[in-house]
Amino acid sequence: MLVAFVMLLTACGGESKASDPGAAKPKASAAHNADDVMYLQMMIVHRQQALDMARLVPERSKDAEVKKLAAAVEKDSAGEIQQMRSWLTAWSKPTTLQGPANSHAAHGGLPAIGPAEMRTLKQAEGRGFDITFLNLLLGHQGNAVEMSKVELQKGANPTAKTYAQGTMERTSAMTSRLLGMLNT
């Protein structure tokens, strides 16, 4: 059941059943370590960044494919954030990062999208916006892979590790899609 859920979470492509109210939500087992907690906290921030970027698309893009992609990113990110928060809450752990973001570099957690990049994106319009959005999202995918690799190496919780593996698989597909969109 857990594997089925993780496969339904499409990291930005296609329709996701993850945020459907009736979809089964796996519960993270109690066994976890600090790396599992750090990974989920960083992924919440990561997915929130994707959500923030996607919410800019409807007003700034004219491209139907970019709009469809952004809608999927928004839906998937919201569902994943909710799920990761529930796992951390079940473990009685904070759902937010503790300390400055650069203190998490050893976990692969340097932010892919900082304030300067968001300002650039917010100021762009039309095709320039689309290209900036797609490039930022592409870099964002690389950051997800780095964090997920660390989780797979150091994490202890099977649910978090399965989520990390699924993230890496979905990211590969998303990267191909983004490159295709940039090359059209």
N, C-alpha and C positions, 0 to 999 in steps of 0.2 A: 504494500500500500504506500509506504514511504517513497519508494522508487517511482511509483506511478505519479505521485504528487510532484516530485522534483522534476520529472520529465514534462509535466504540464506547465511548469513555470518556464515560460519562454522569455528570455531576458530582453525582449524588446521586439520580437518578431512574431507575427501572427496573433491569433486569439489565445488568451490564457484562461484556463478554468480556475486558476489559483485564487482569484478574488471573487469568484462566484460564491454567494452566501451558502449554497448547499454543498460546496466542495469540501471533501474530507481534509482536515488539517492535521498533519502529524504532530505529535507532541515530542519534544526533545527529551530524551531520557535524562535522568538526574546526573549521571556520571559526566563530568566535564572538567576542563582545566582552564587556566587563565588565558591560554591561547584561543580556546573556543570563544570565551567571553569577548576578548579583544577583537577577534575576527567578526563576530556578529555586530559589535558596536561600530566597527569601522565600515562594515557593509551597510549598516543603516544610514550612516553619513553618505556613503557612496551612492546608494540608491536615492537618497534625498536630493543629491546633486543632479542626478539624471532626471528626477521628477521636476526639479526647478527649471532645468533646461527645456524639457519637453513642454512645459506650460507656456513657454514663450512662443512656441511655433504657430499656434493658430492666428495670432495677430501679425506675425512677421513674415510668414512663408506663403507663397502662392502655389507651391508644388504639392500636388495631391499625394504623391508617394511619401514625401517628407512628413506631411500631416498625418498620414496613416501610421507611419513609423512612430511618430511622437505620441500618438494616441495609445499605441501598444506599450510604449515605454512608460507612459503615465499610469496606465492600468496595472501593468506588471509590477512597477516599482512600489506603488501604494500597497498592493497585496503582500509583497515580500517584506516590506518594512513592518507591516502589522504582524506577520508571522514571526519575524526575528525578534521583535519586541516581546511577543508572547513567550518565546523560548527563554529569553533573558529574565523576564518576570517570573517564570516558573522556577528559575534557578536562584531567585532573589538577588539578581544582579542589576546594576544600573543599565538603562537602555541608551545612555549617552556616554561618549568618550570622556575619560578622565585625563586632564592635562592637555598640553598643546599638541596639535596634530603632528608636528615634526618629531615628537617623542615616540611616535609609533612607526618610524621608518624601518625598524628591524622586522616589523610585521608586514612590510610591503605597503604601508599605509600612508605614504605621502600623497597629499591631495592631487588629483589629476586636473582638477578645475578649481583655480583659486579666484579671488575677487577680481583680479585684472582680466582674466579670461571671461568671467561672467559679464563684466562691464563691456568688453568688446562685443560679446554676443548680443547684449541688450541694445547696443547702438547700431547693430547691423540690420539691414532690411533686404527683402527680395532674395535674389540668387546669392548675394554676398552673405546674407544670414544663413541660407541653406548650407553653403560650403563651410562656414564657420561652425555651425551646429554639428554637421556630419563629422568634421575633423575633430572637434572636441569630444564627441561621443566615441569616436574611434580611439582616441587616447584614453578615454575613460574605460574602455573595454580592457585595455592593457593593464590598467591599475587593478581591475577586478581579478584578472588572471594572477597577478603577483600576490595579491592578498590570499587568494584561494590556494595557491601553491604552498604558502606558509601554513595555512590551516591544515592542508593534507599532510604536511610533514610533522607538524607539532601538535595539532589538535587531538583531543581524546574522545569527543562526543560523536557517536556514529551519525546522528542526524545532521549536525553541523558539517561533518566531513562529506556526507552525501550531498548536502546543499553546495558545498565548495566544488565538488566534482561536477555537479550539474551546471554550476555557474561557468566553469571552464569550458564545458561542452557547448553551452548556449553562446558563450562569448566567441567561440570559433566561428559559428554560423553567423553571428551578428557582424563580425569583422568582415567576412566575405560580402555580406549584404551592403555594408557601409562603403566598402571599396567599390563595389559595383555602382552604387548610387553616385559616388564622387566621380567616377569615370564616364558618366553619361552626359 
